[in-house]
Amino acid sequence: MIAIITSVLAFVVAISLLVAVHEYGHFAVGRALGFKVLRFSIGFGRPLLSWTGRTGTDYVLAGIPLGGYVKFADEREAPVAVGDRAQAFNQRPVWARIAVLVAGPAANFFFAIVAFWILFQIGIPGLRPIIGDVSPNSVSAKAGFQKGDVLVAVNDRAVATEENALLALMGAFSDTAPITVTVRRSQETRVLNLPLSLAERHALTEPGAWSAGLGFNFQPPKLPTLVGALVPNGAAAAAGLQLGDRITSIDGMAVDDFSLLAEQIRRQPGATVKLGIFREGVELTLPVEVRAEKDSAHPALAPVGRIGVAPGGEPQWPEGMLTEERYGPVAALGAAVNETWEKSAFTVKLLGRMVFGQVSLKNVSGPLSIATYAGITARAGGAAFLSFLALISISLGVLNLMPVPILDGGQIVYQCAEAVRGKPLSERLQALGQQLGVAMLIVLMSLAFYNDIARHFG
């Protein structure tokens, strides 16, 4: 319940803040260029607090904290006082209108730059892209990958962290060019080829599909075999395990990593295993009946073994696994601009390739997924949540620049058409464009909700 409340609150904060930043961009540039701003509202619905500025703008704090809006004087929407006509949106020069429309997404990109600038000074932690287990006969095994290989580059794009590597691989999967991966093995550099068909590449672009599809995962941390939580009435609790117990062996085989212990148990649904336990200085042996349960992530597959225990203690990363990217104020600014540019370009590329069927549409996330990630990052700490805000801000900026009539990008297209023609598009054509834009957004939102439902309840 606490996790759900945290997710909801973090989602509301994220959306309210980022949409307010977006709308403030429109507002600030519009006011600076002489547009008449009738209202600047944070939130929707009934006003909780409002006042009128000296220029006649109504400032509103409304009851539904999910965004905001800026309302300009515009003769196409309502009559404008004679003294304000020169400041009406439709009467201002085309370049000024375009500047106002661009300012919203630009504010989102600026927010991301500031966020990354702060993060690069604090230090952004990362994990070196070291390959863990490689499944026999998998794509990676046939390509020559081995446990312990360090990824250096994907298609000549250097990668220093797991995040870099995954983004580079995703970009490569969605392309048609051959995929080469440079790895470092025992001080030696090797270039390996991943022979994948277009269908296999498309399947790998689905969320979370890359590991099983390629047949490898990155080196995980060693998890202590300390019992940190027990499922009530679970097999472990019924057998007498207690919080704080340290599991030292399974069927006589020593274990010091919870992941290895869990894998042994998964393979033995219905069996009875003997667990060696160290409790308050005493060695014990407890027989535990492994229960056969369906894996919620793969309900169609055969049941797996579970005993209802979760690890405690801190993960233990191998030496040299953890990295940190940290700069001084000046260098951090350059890194922040570059990070924002790369993330924006990747988002545009991903959206374009979704349209052409090169990337799975399952990557479109809706409010449930965003709220989930918001809650996870909020619980992880301020730096993680700020990084999340930067990524969502970039997505919001890119989305609003799409040439869809109801969005800023579509309105910019209208203004460019007017500049070329010397007069506005007909009201009928603009109305048709608005209807098309609404329809496209409904389809996009429906897809996002469908993906959310399938991801969380499927």
Secondary structure, DSSP 8 states (H G I E B T S, - for coil): -HHHHHHHHHHHHHHHHHHHHHHHHHHHHHHHTT--EEEEEEEEEEEEEEEE-TTS-EEEEEEEEEEEEEEE--TTTS---GGGGGGSGGGS-HHHHHHHHHHHHHHHHHHHHHHHHHHHHH-EEEE--BEEEE-TTSHHHHHT--TT-EEEEETTEE--SHHHHHHHHHHHHTSSS-EEEEEEETTEEEEEEE---HHHHHHHTSTT-HHHHHTEEE---B---EEEEE-TT-HHHHHT--TT-EEEEETTEE---HHHHHHHHHT-TT-EEEEEEEETTEEEEEEEE-EEE--TTSTTS--EEE--EEEES--B--TT-EEEE---HHHHHHHHHHHHHHHHHHHHHHHHHHHTTSS-GGG---HHHHHHHHHHHHHH-HHHHHHHHHHHHHHHHHHHTSS-TTSHHHHHHHHHHHHHHSS---HHHHHHHHHHHHHHHHHHHHHHHHHHHHHHH-
